[in-house]
Amino acid sequence: MTSRLLQASLGSPDYDGIRDALRQDSSVEVLAVRGLAVRAAVLPLFKRDGDGGLRQVVRIDVTGEAAGGLDLALEDEDGSGVATGWTDDQGSATLLVPEVAETRRLTLRVRDVAGLVGAAPLDVTPQRKWNVFVVHHSHLDIGYTDTQGTVLRHHLDYLDAALRLAQETADWPDDARFRWSVESSLPALRWLATRPEDMVAEFSERSRAGQIEVTAFPMQLHTEACSVEELYRQLRFVERLRSSYGIDVRSAMHTDIPGAVVGVVDALNAAGVRYLAAAHNWAGRSVPYITGGDKLGRPFRWRAPSGRELLVWFTDTPHGMAYMEGNTVGLVDGYDLAEDLLPRYLGSLADRPYPYGPGTFGWYAAPGQVGAAKAPDALDAVHLRVQGAHADNAGPSIMPAEIARRWNETWAYPRLRMATNADFFEHVEEHHLDQLQVHEGDWTDWWADGLGSGARPLGYVRRAQNVLRTAETLHSLAGATAEGVDEAYDKAALFDEHTWGAANPWEDAEEGNDSGGLQWTRKSAVGYQSYDDALDLLQAGARRFGATQGPARDALTSFVVVNPGTFARTDVARAFLPRDVVAVDVPITIVDARTGEPVPHREEEVDPDEWPTRPIGRHLEAVVPDVPGLGHVRLDVVRGEAPAPEPIDLGRDGVIENEYYRVTYDLAEGYLSSVFDKVAGRELVNADAAAGFGQYIYDRYATAPHFNHLSGHMLVHDKTLLGDRAIGRNAGVVRCERTPAGERLVVELTGKGIDWLRTTIDLYAGVPRLDLRFQLGKQPTAAKEAVFFSFPFAVGGPPSVWELTGGVGGTHVPSVPGSAEHMRPIRHWTAFEDADLTVAWATLEAPLVQFGSIHMPYAPFPPTLDVEPSTVYSWALNNIWDTNFPSQQSGETTFRYAVASATGGVPGRRLGAATAAGLTDTFVATLATGEDEAAATGAFVSVDDPDVLITSIGRVDGDLVVRLQSLADGPVEAGLRLPGLRRALVDSGLGRDVEEVPVRDGAAVVRLPACGIVAVTVKGNV
């Protein structure tokens, strides 16, 4: 008896419940009499009669004590019989009526042994003749259900099984043959590298025969977390599959994550892939129907600003628990259940906004919230995913193929085809392409908030993404290949893969759903390792480049300062001068080799007593003016007349300044009360905002931790679950000083949720940018929390543009209907534009922003503050999720930001990129250790369009490869110039669609589409 008290956990899908709801919603009660309830469903299920004509199904379900053995008859208006049948022991009957071309009214008569029970009218309506493409796959969570290594080994086992099933069904009817779509290619790549040659050959043959398809993405990525180069490099495996194994990759699958960044369109096109099947798991935290998602048709054409397109099919939670549509209709349970449910599901696609309503696992909205304007599916073809069991990481099953074979032997329509992912798209492209909606822009991910649950390793990965670009560039400029750079990007991608931990991440078992401790240890380690690898490559690249540049003959030594950014700028450079190169007691002067003038610098000696485990010498910091983009300046170290000056104490009033800005920090209130632009004569801070500029904000929420999926079950429309909000106040000055490099203010405070917060504010001499660094230390807590830093700007409206991976978003830039709007996962910068001033804000480690207000972290994400359009809230960290993402975080974590402003109508895209460059493209100063004296200055490569960035330089087969990205909202023609350029080829980023470009006056003329990405290969010894 007591077992009836037990209930399924919040994280357990209720298959019986949603199936019963489907039966209820796809039928109507036509008769209720004598304790019996009679429901009828007119279904898109057809059988051929003896004359070859079609008959369609009317399914009758009777409930009550005497539901079995009832005599059913459908009669025409004149009483003539149309169809008859008997209910089975469960009270169900399938009646076949001649196919109708228009609604036909019949009468249903129900009789038992005593005579007529009752009669009711029943309208038989025309039904679609569906083509069902059953796409069998396994959704790869690298973790979640078990430790990462265990999961990946299982997926290799699944490929063994898929190959066997493909062989065993090779002589079945074509539509019923077992087919398998490898959703994520990483297991396939490992399988192909480790299986015997005969198995590999058989796999490749089955792929060419259309029984196995390997899709493009190696894993299921939070694409918005990827850098452009990381995203493209993850698609380099596509060409390897084609060239090494003869496996043509035609499509991609993107599963679980409810959204993808706009750059995916160009990236997949660059890999020769034009089809994308997306499956959006709402998980109770995605509500696209409140942001226009009810207007998004299936399938649709997703167009990038470049004009390139993907043909996209998507499914989601109300279409069948995201990627479990086939499972929900019984395609892995057995024929009888599938025959019952699949026609009902198809009928619902044709007649209703969604087959399943609120209450489906992952959808907890009230019915009134659902967009009734959503049109049913327009096509007679459907892409239906199925997994071999009702779980992630499930293996293949013969059951769907057996059902398809029996089904097609029994029924004329719908036709079931065991299909690969691309099969469906080829059908749609051939028959329906011109009917499809076209949508542009970002498809913003509703799950991106989970990125803030691992703020520290996420920050390390984001640093790595930028360091790797610089490192590869330095190796390439030194004439070498950056060995290991791809592998470092792969580690970053493994961190950006959507599975961050176990189903119950707070547990610490050794296996299964509760192996949270082990899974997060491995997940975070790969993120940290990507940054370590990047720094290794940077160090090696800097040394290698320095060896190609010699010091000045009359100097103690020389440094070469490299600007890895695209455009010339004045910025701070940091270098280390070892004591074995110049003794620490020797006073030095740093001289700009271009002018012979001294460059003021700051020194900080490494004390061997304090740091005996570190190299001994001096850290130098100096502002170097006008360093060419992708160029260098030589700084000579000569004997000085006196030691470097000590920092000048500026007192405790919290004011610092340089030529461009004056900053005032309010110690009592704990924020920057003023950032005054001296050039524009304008205050940048909105003094009337709800929060101060750079203020620490700590929210706590009232939901309990450690209940699987709890936050996804919450439905809030006010601030009731905002348990507490606190801000940081009463800061103390740690240091306020002027050095030859500029002025710096360091303050420290304590507050709720942290042990301490240290804020460092830098205004470097001659640099038109404000730099801020927040370092905090915190203890772990399972209580639901979030940290924000606020940045209220005194400009006229919301941000005009922001950087995305592979594109640019903005307040008035199109996005795919149904995109998340309460938060934005940006790459690095956003910009505001008003009539007189452009203001840019940039972030290094923390990608999540909320514009205008702080929103509750529960659907449908209402704001907690009156909207201030010009305020940016950096959502630095949170632990709101109750599955997958870490349930707590702790330790010392750093968040860096930059702010700049400009008059004269500077476009926000340009100022945003320039502002971010101070964080992402920091100057590299390396000792010149070569033989020949380095030139005083020079540019290695340049581009003449201000909206085109050189993101990195690499080498492929000895040729220099220059990667370009346009920020322009229209096509541009740019001149790429580098010494010795004679011949150049351009491709779309992954070596396909190669074209030779003209070279005029030593510059390659390169055309880039709007927000386009290209790679230019410079042929010859350059």
N, C-alpha and C positions, 0 to 999 in steps of 0.2 A: 504493500500500500504506500509506504513512504516514498517509493521511487517516483510516484506521481507528483511529489513536491519538487522534484529536480527540474531545472530549466536549462535549455541550451545557453551557452555564453553569448555575450553581445557580439562576439566575433564569428558566430556560427550562422551561415546562410540557412534559411528555412525553405528548402526546395519544395516540400509538400505544400507549404502555405502559398508560395507564388504560383505553383501549378494549379492549385484549387482556384486561386484568383483568376488565372487565365481561363479555366473552364467556365467560371461564373461570368466573366466579362465577355466571353466570345459566344454566349448563348443568351436566350431570353426565355423567361417563364411564360408558357403559353396556356397552361392549365393548372389549376390547383383545386382538387376535388377529392373528397373521401379520404383525406390523409395522404394523398399523393400530390407531389409537385412534379410537373412535366416541363422540362426545358428542351428547347430546340436550338440547334446551331446549323446554319447553312454554311458549308465549308468549301474551300477551293480544292476539292478532292474529286477527281474524275476517273471513271472506268469506262472502257469500251464495251459496248454490248455486242451481241452476235452479229449484228449488221454493220459493225464498224462505227456506229454512232457513239456519241459521248453521253454518259449519264453522270450527274453530279450528286454529291452526298448531302443528305440531311441527317444529322446525328441527333438522336433523341436520348435524353437521360432522365430517368424517373427515379425519384427518391420516395421512400415510404415503406411501410411494412410489407406490402404486396407488390413490389416494383418489378419482380421477375415474372416472366411468362405472360406479359400483356400483349394483346394483339393490336398492332398499329396499322393504320391505313391512311395514306394521303390521297385525297379525292379532289377532282376538278370541280368547278362550279356546278356542272350538270350531274354530279354524283358519280361520274365514271372514275374507276380506280387508276391511280398514277403509280403508286408504290405501296408495298405492304412489307411487314416484318414483325418479328417478335423480340421483346426485350429479353436479354440474357439474365443470368442470376444476379448480376450487379445492376440491372435495370437499364441497360444501354442497348441501343439498336442503331444500325446504320441502314438508312433507306436510300435507294438510288432512284433519282428522277431524271427524266430527259433534260439535257442541258438547256438552259434558258438564255435568251439573248436580251430579255428585259424582265422586269419583275413580274412574277406570276403568282397570283393568290390561290392557294390551295387550302383545303380543310383537313386538319388532323383529327382522326377519330381514334379513341383509345377504348378497347374492350377487354373485359376479363371473362371468365367462364360464365358469369351471371348476365353478361350483356354489355351495353354501352356504359362506359365510365364517364365519358365526357368528350366534347368536341371543341375545337378552337381553330380560328383562321391562322394561316401561316404563310408569310410571303417568302417565296423562293427567289433569290436575287442572282444576277449574273456574277460569276467569280472569275478571278484571274487564273491563267494557266502558268504557274510559277516554274522558274528554273532555279533550283536550289543548289548552290555550289558549296558543298560541305568541305571545309578547309580544316584538316586534322593537323594539329600542332601541339607543342607543349610550351606553355609560357615559362620562360626562363627568369626566375628570380635567383640571382647569384647569392644565395642565402635564404633567409626568411623561414623556409620549411626545414632547413638543416644547415649545417656549417657549409661554407662556400665550397670547399674542396669536395665534400661529399656530393653536393648538388651537381657540380660540374662532371664528376665521374659518372653519376647517374645519367646525365644527358648523353654521355658517350655510349652508355649501355643502351639508351633509347634508340640511338642511330643503328646499333647492331640489330635491334629488334625491328626497326623500320625497314631495314634492308631485307631481312628475312620475310617480312609480311609482303613487301613489294614483289619478291620472287615467288612467294606462294600463290599470289593472286594474279600473276602475269597473264594467265589464260582465262580469267574471268571476263565478263562483258566490260567493255571499256569504261563505262560510267561507274562501275562498281569496283574497279581495281583499287587496291589500297594505294593511297597517295599520302605523302607526308611533306609538310612545309616546315623547314627549319627556321623557326621564328628569329633566332639569334645565331649568327654564323660562328661565334667563338667555339662552341662545342664541335661544329663541323670541321673547323680548321684544326682543332686538336685531334679529332678523330682521323682526319686524312693524313695527319703527320705521324700517326702511331699505329695504324692498322696495316696488315699485310697488303702487298701490292695487288693481289687478286681481289681482295675486298674493296680496295680503293678503286680499282678499275670497274668493278661491278657497280659501285656507288655512282661513279661518273656516268656509266651507261644508263643507269636508272634515272639519273637526272636528265640526261639528254632525251630519254624516252618519255619524260613528263610525269614520272611517278614520284620523284623526290625533287623538291625545290629548296635551294638554299637562298635565303633572302639577305638583304644588304647590310643591315646593322649587325655588328658583332655582338652587341648586348643592348639592353633596353635602357636608354640614356635619359637622364634629365637634360635634354638638349640645351636648355637655357643656361645650364651650369657650364657647358663646354665653351672653350674659346673657339674661334673660327678654325684655327689650325688643328686643334684637337679634334673637332668634328670632322674635318676633311680627312685627317689621317686615319680616323677610324673606318673610313670607307676605302682606304687603299687596298684592303683585303679583297674587294670585289674583283679587281683586275687580277690578283693572284689566283683566285678561283677560276677565272676564265682562262688565263694563260697556262697555268700549271696543271689544271685538272679538266679543262674543257667543260666547266660548269658555268652556264650562262646565268647571270644574276639579273633578273628582270624586275623584281619588286622588292619592297621593304615592308616590314611589319613593325609597328610601334604600339606596344601593349602595356596596359595598366595605367600609364601616366596620362592624365587628362589634359593634354596640350603639348605643343611642340613649337620651337622657335622658328621664325620666318626663314632663317638661313638654311633650314633643312631642305627647302625647295631647290635652291641652287646647288647645295652639296650633293643631293641625290642625283640631280641632273648631271652634275659633273662626273658622277660615277656611271652614267649611262642608265640610270634607273628613273622611271617615270610613273611608277605605281606605288601607292602607299595605303596599306590597310592599318587603320588606327583603331584601338579599342580603349575607351575611356572608362576607367573604374572611378566612379564618383566617390565611393567610400564615405559618403555622408559629408564630404568636404568640397564637393564640386556642385555648383548650382548654375549651370550654363543657361538654363531657361529664363533666368532673370537678367541676362546680359545679351539677349537676342538669339540664344541657341535654338529657340523654337522656330527660327526662320532658316536654319541651316539644313539644306536638303541632303539626301543620301542617294548616290555619291555626289561629289562636287569636284570642281577644278580649282585647285589652290594655286594661285598665281603670285609669284614674287615680284618685287619692283622691277627686276631685270626683264620681266616678261616671260620667263620660264615657268612651266607649270608642272604640277603633279596631279594625276587622277587619284582622288582620295575616296575611299570608303571608310566610314567609321561606324562603330557600334559603341554602346555605352550601357550604363547600369539599367535604365528602363527598357532596353532592348534585350535584356537577358544577362544581367550581372556581368556586363562588359564583355569579356572574352569567353563567357560560359553559355552563350545562346544555345549552342547545340546540346550542351549538357542539360540545360533547363527543360528542353523538349524531349529528353529521353534518348538521345542518339548514342549514348554509351550504356544505357540501362537495358534496352531490349526493344524488339520490334513493336510489341503491342502498345507500350507506353508512347513510343514515337508516333505510331499511327493515330493515337488519341490526341497528342499535344501538337505535333508539327502543323497539321492543317489549321488548328485554332490559332497558332502563332502567326501563320501566313495571312489568315483572314484578318487578324488584328493589325498587321502591318498595312493592309490595304484600307482599313476602315477607321483606325484610331490613331491618335498622336503617338502613343507608345503601346506596345503589347502588355507591359506590366506597369502597375501604378505605384504610388508611394507605399512604402512598406517592403518593397523589394530591397534585398540586402544592399545597403549603401545609399538608399534614397529614403529620406525621412521627412520630406516636405509635406505640408498639409495639401490636400487635393486642390484647394483654391489657389495655390501658388503656381500650379502647373500651367504652362502656356497653352491654353485651349486653341490658340491660333495655329499651332504646329500642324502642318499638313501631313497626312499619311505618306508612306513611301510611294513614289510615282512609278517606279519600274516594276516589271514582272520578274526581275532577277534579284537574288539575295545572296550575299556572302555570309555564310554561317560557320563560325568557328566552333570547333569541338575539341575537347581534350579527353584523354583516355580514362580519366577519373575526375571526380568533382574536387579538384585541388590544383593549385599552382605546382609546377614542376612534375606534372603527371606524365607517364609514359604513353606510348602508342597502344591502340587497341584495335582488334579486328572487327569489333562490334559495329562501328559506323559503316564499314564496307559491307558487312553482311546485311545490315538493314537496307542499305542502298540497293543491293542486288535483289532482295526479296521485294522491296518497295516497287522497283521498276518492273518487276515481273507481275505485280498485282495491279498497279495503278497506271493510268495513262498520264495523269498530271496530279500533283507537281512532279517534275522530273528531278530526281536526285542524282547529282554527279559528285563522286569523290574527286575533289579538285585540288590543284595547287593554288597558292595565293594568286599567282599571275593569271591563271585561267579565267578567273572571274573578270579581271580588268580587261582582258582581251575581248571578252564577250561584250562588255559595256562599251568599250571603245569602238567596236564594230557596229553596234546596234543603237547606241543611245548617246553618243558623245555630245551631239549638238543640243540635246535637251537639258544638259546639266547646268546648274548654277556655277558662277565663277566668283570666287572670293579672294581678296588680297590681304596681305599683312600678316602680323603675328597671330598665333593661335595660343594665347598665353596660358601657361600651365597652372591649374588650380592647386596642384600639389607642391608648388615651388616653395611654399612656406616651410616645408620639411627641411629645406636646405639649412635653415637657421638652427636646426637641432644639433648640428656638429660644427659650430662656428669656428673653432680653432683649426681643425684639419681642413675645413673648407677654405679658410683664409690661406693656409699653406698651399693648397692646390691652386688657388687663384694667383698667388705669387708665382708659383711654378710655371703656370701658363705663360706668363710674361717673361720670366727669366729665360725660359727655353727659347723664345724667339730671339732674344739678345744673344744667347750662347751660340745658337746655330749660326747667326749672322757673323759673329766674331770668328768662328772656325772657318766659315766660308771665305771671309775677307782675307784670312791667312792662307788661303789656298788649300784647305783641308775639308774633309767631311766630318760632321759632328756625329761620330759613332755613338749610338745609344740614345739619340734624341727621340726616335720613334718609340722606343721602349719606355722612355720617361713619359711621353704623352699617353701611352697605353695605361700606365699606372694612374695618371690623372683621370683617364676615362673610367677605369675600374672604380675609382672613388665616385665619379659622377654617375655611374650606373645606378638605377633607381632603387635597388635593394640596399638599404643602409643597415639593416640588422634583422633580427629575428621577429617572428610574429609577436612574441612577448619579449621585447628587448630588455626589460628590467630583470629577467631571470638569467641564471648563470649555469645552466645544465651543460652537459658535454655533447648533446646531440638534440636534434629535433627542433620544434618550434620555440623551445625555451632556452636555446643555446645563445642567448643574447650577449653575454660577456665575451665569449669566444668570437662571435661574429663581428662585434664592434671593434675588438682588438685588431682583427685582421683588416677590417674596412678602414679604420683610421690609420693603421700602419701604412697601407698602400698610398694614402694621401700624403702622409709625412715623407714617405720614401720618394714620391714624385718630386717633392721640393728639394730633398737632399740630392737626388740625381741631377736636378736642374742646376743646383749650385756647383756640383762637381763639374758639369759641362761648362758652366760659366767660368769657373776658375781656369779650367784647361784652355778654353777658348781665348780668354784674356791673355794667359801666358803665351799661348801659341801666336796670337796676334802681336803681342809685345815683342816677340822674337823677330818679327819682320820689320821692326822700327828701331832705329838706333838712337842713342842719346846724343845731345849736343856735345861737341868735342871739349868744350871748356866748362862743362857743367859737372857737378858732383854726380848727378844722374838726371834722367828726364822721365817724365810721365807722358803717355799719350792718353788724352781724354777723348773717348768715343761717345758720340751722341747716337744711340740706336733708333731714335725717333726720326720721323720723315723730314721735319722742318727745323730750320735753325732756331735755337733758343738759348737764352741765358739761364743757367741753372746751377745748382750746387753739385760739386763733385767731391767724392770722398776717396781717399787713397791711403795705403799703408806704406810707410817708409821703414824698411827693416834696419835694425841697428848695424847689421853687417854690411849694409850699403852705405849708410851715413850714420855715424855714431850719434847717439841721442844727445850728447853734450855739445854737438856742433850746431851753432845757430844757422838757420837757413833762410833764404829768400826764394820764393817761387816766382819765376819770370815767365810772362807770356811770350813765347817765341815769335809771335806775329809782330809784336810792338816793342819788345824789349822792356816793357814796363812790369813792375812787380805786381803780383796778384795777392792781395791781402788774404791771409789764411789763419786758420785756427789749428792749434796742435793739442793733442792729448796723448801723453806718454803711457805706454803699457808698462806698468811697474812690475819688474820680475818678482818682487816679494809678494805682490798681490796676485799676480797671474803667472806663476812659474810654468803653467801648462800651456801657455799661448805664446805665439811668436812675439819677440820683444822688438820694440821700435816705437814709431810715432804714427798715430792716426791723424791725417790731415783733412781739413775741410775748407774748401774755397769755392767761391762763385766764379764760374768761368763764363765770360760774355760771348754771345754770338757764335756758339759752336755749330758748324754746319750740320744739317740733317744728314744722317748716314755718313758722317764725316768726323774729323778729328781736329784737335788742337794740341800742339806739343807744349808742355809746361816744363821748363828747366829748373832744376834745383841747384842753386848756387849758395856759396857760403854767405851768410848774413852778418850784419854788424851787431845784432842783438837778438836775444831769444824772442819768440813770438809773444805778442802781448797777451796778458791775462784777461779773462772776461771782465767787463765793467758791470758792476752791480747797478741795476736800474731802479732799485727800491722795491716797495711793496704795494704800489698803487695799481698794479695790474694793467699797465699801458705799455704797448710796444708799437713800433712803426718802421716802415721803410719808405722808399720813394713813392710807393703806390698806395699803401694802405696804412691806416692807423686803427689798432685794435684795442678795445677796452674790455677788460674782464671784470664782471661784478662778482667779487669774492663771496659776498653774503648770499647772493642768489644762485651762484654756481653756474654761470653761463657767460658767453660773450655778449655784452650789452650793446656793443657797437663794432661794426666793421665799416669803416669810412673809406670810400674810394676817393683818394686825393685828386686823381686825374679828372674824374667825372664830377667831383664836388658833390657826391651823393652817398647817403647812408644805405647800406645793403641789408641791414637787419630790420625786420618788422618789429618794432618795439611794443606793439599792441597785440602780438600773437599770444596764444594760450601758453606756449612754452618758449623758453629762451633758446638762443642760438648755441648749439652744442650742448644742450642740457641733457643730462642723464635722466631717463624715465624708466621706471620699473613697474610693470603690471603683474598682478597675480590674479588667477582665475579660480573660480569656485568649483570646478569639476574635480573629481577624485582621480588620483593617478592609479596606474596598474590595473585598469580594466580594459581589456582588449576592445579597440574601436570605440571607446566611450565618446571621445570628442567628435566622432562622426555621427553619433546619435543625437547630438545636441541641436536644437533648433531654437535660435534666439532672435528676438526682434528689438531688444533694448540692452541696457547695461547691467541687467540683474546679475549675471555671472561674472562681472568684473569685480572680483573680491576686494581688490585694493590697488591703488595707484600711488606711487611715491616718486619724488624727484630728488636729485642730489643738490644739496645746498652747503653753505658754510665751508668754502674751500680755503685752503691755506697755500700761500706761495712757497714753493720749494726752491724755485730759482727764477730770477728775472734778470736777464743779462744781455749785454751787447758784446759780440765778438766780431772779428774782421769779416765773418761770413754773414752776419745779420743779427737780428734780435730774436730772443727766445724767452717765452714765458712757460714755466712749468708749475702747475697747481695740482693739489691733491685733495680729495674729499672722501668721505665714506657715505654709504647710503644703504637702503634696503636691497637685499639680494646680492650684495658684494662686500668683500672685505675692504677693498680700497679701489679708487679710480684715480688714475694719474692722467692729466691732460697736458699735452705738449703742443704749444702754438708757436709756429715758426714763420717769421717774415725775413726771407733771405735778401740780402742787399742786391738791388737791381733786378729782382725777380718779381714779375707782376702776378703773384699767386700767394694765397694764404694756405699754409699746410697745417693740418691738425692730426694729432695722434692721440687716441684714447687707449690706455692700457688698464685693464681691470683684472682683479683677482676675485674669484668667487668659490664658494663651497658648493658641493653637489646637493641638489634638492630634487625630490620627486614632485614637489608641489608645482602646479602649473604656473609658468612664469614667462615673461618676455622682457627684453631690454630694447629700448629705442634711444636714438639720439636725434634731437630735433634741429631743424635748420629752417627757420622762418625768414623768407626773403622779402624785401620791400620792393617788389616788382608788381606789374600790373595784372598778372593772371597766372594760369597754370603753366606748367612746363610745356614748351612747344615741341621738344624732341628729346629722345633718350636713346642710348646705344643698346642694341640687341646683338646677339650672336648672328653675324651675317646680314645685318640690316639695321634699320633705324625705325623706332616707334615714335609716337607722339600723340598729343591730345587730339589732333585732327588728322592723324595718319590712319588709314583704314586698318582694321583688324578682322580676323575671322569671327563671325557671330558666335556668341557663346564663350568668348575669351574671358578669363579672370580680369577684373577691373579694380578690386579693392586693394590689390598689391601688384607690384611689378618686379619681376626679377630682371634687373638690368645688367649689362656687362660692366661698364665703368662710369658712364657720365650721363647727366641730364642737363638741359639748358633752358633758360627762360629768355624771352625776347620781348622787350617793349619798345616804344617809339624811340627812346633815347639811350637805352642801355641793354646789353646782353650780359647775362650772368650764367656761369657754369658751375656745377657742383660735381665732384667726382669721388668715387669710392674705390678702394683697392680690395679689401677682404670681404666686405659685406654687400651682397648683391640685392638684397630685398629692400624695396622702398614702398612706402605708402604716401600718396600725394594728398595733401589737404586735410587728412584726419587720421587718427588711429582707429582701426576697425576691430570689432570683436573677432576673435579667432574661431568662431563657430558660425556655420551657415545660418542665414544668408549674409553674414559678415556686416552687420550694421555699424555705422560710425559711432564713436563714443564722444566726439567733439564736433562743434560747429565747424563746417568746412572752411579752411583758409587755403585758397587755391595755390598760393605761392609758398606753401610750407612743405618741405621734404622731411619725412620721418624715416630715418634709416632703421630698419628692423634688424638689429644686430644679432639677436639670438632668441630662441624660444624652445620649449619642450612640449608643445601643445598636442602632438600626435600621441595616440595610444596603441600604436603598432608600428613596426618597421623602423621608425626613426628613434634615435636615442631618447631615453626618458629623462636624462639629466646630463648636465655638463658642468665642468669645473676647471679650475686652474687659471693661469695667467693667459689672457687673450688680448690681441692687439687689433685695433680698427683704425685705418688711416683714411683721411679725406683731404680734398683740396677744393679751393674756391677761387674763382677768378672772374673778372668783369672787364668789359670793353665797350667803348663808345664807337660811334661811326658805323653802326649797322652791321657789325661783324655777325655772320650767320652763326646760329647756335651750334650747328654741327661742327663747325671749325673750332669755335672756342671750346666746346666740350672735349673734342679730341686733344686739343692743345693743353687743356687743363689736366686731363687724365695722364698725359705723357709724363708729367712730373712724378706720377706714382708708378706708371707701368713701363716707362722707357727711361729709367734713371741712367745718368751718365756712368760710364765705366772708365775708371782710371787705372791703367796698368803700366808697370815699369817698362821702359823702352830698353830692351836687352839685345837688339840686333846689332849688325855691323855698320850699316850705312845710316847716317844721320837722317832721322825722320823729317819730312817737310814740316814747316811751322803750322800749316793747316791744309785742309783739303777735304773734298767730298768724294767718297767712293762711288756713290750712285745717287741720283736725284730724279725727281719727277716734278713737272712744271705745273700741275694742276693742284690748286689748294684744297680740293676735296678728295684727292686720291692719296692714300697712305701706302707706304712700303711697310708691310707688316713683318717681313723677315726675308733673309737671303739664305738660300741653301745651295747644295751641290748635288747633282744627279749625274752619275757617270762622268764626272769631271767637269761638267758644264755648270755654270752659275745659273741659279734659278731665283728670280726676283718675284716675290709674291705681292700683288697689289690688291687693295680693297678701296672701292669708291664709297664715299658717304653721300654723294649727290643724289638728288631725287629724280634725276634724268640722266640720259647717256652723256658721256664725256669722252673727249679724245685727249690723251695725255702723252707728253713726250718723256720717255725714260732715257736718261743719259748716264753713261759710265765710260770711263776711259777704255779705249780699245774696242768699243762695240762696232761690229761690222754686220752681224747677221743675228736675227732673233726670231724665235717662234713663240706663239702664245697659245695657251689652252685654258680651259675653264677651271683649272685648279687641281685636277687629278690626272693630267697627261692625256686626256681624250680631246677629240675635236681640235687637233693641232692645226694651226695656220701660221704661215710666215707673215711677218708684219714688215712694212716698209721702214727703212732706216734713212732718215734725212738729217744731214748736218750732224751726224754722230749721235742722233737720238732715235730710238725706236718709237714709232707712232702706234700707240696702243689704244684701242677703243674699249671702253668699259660700259656695260649697261648700268642703269640706275642701281645703286647699292651693289654693284657687281664685284665679283672676285675673279681674278685671273692670275695665272703664273706665266711669267716670261722667261723662257730659256735662252740664255745668251750663248750662242755657239762660238767655239774657238777658245783660244788660250787667253782668258780674261782674268 
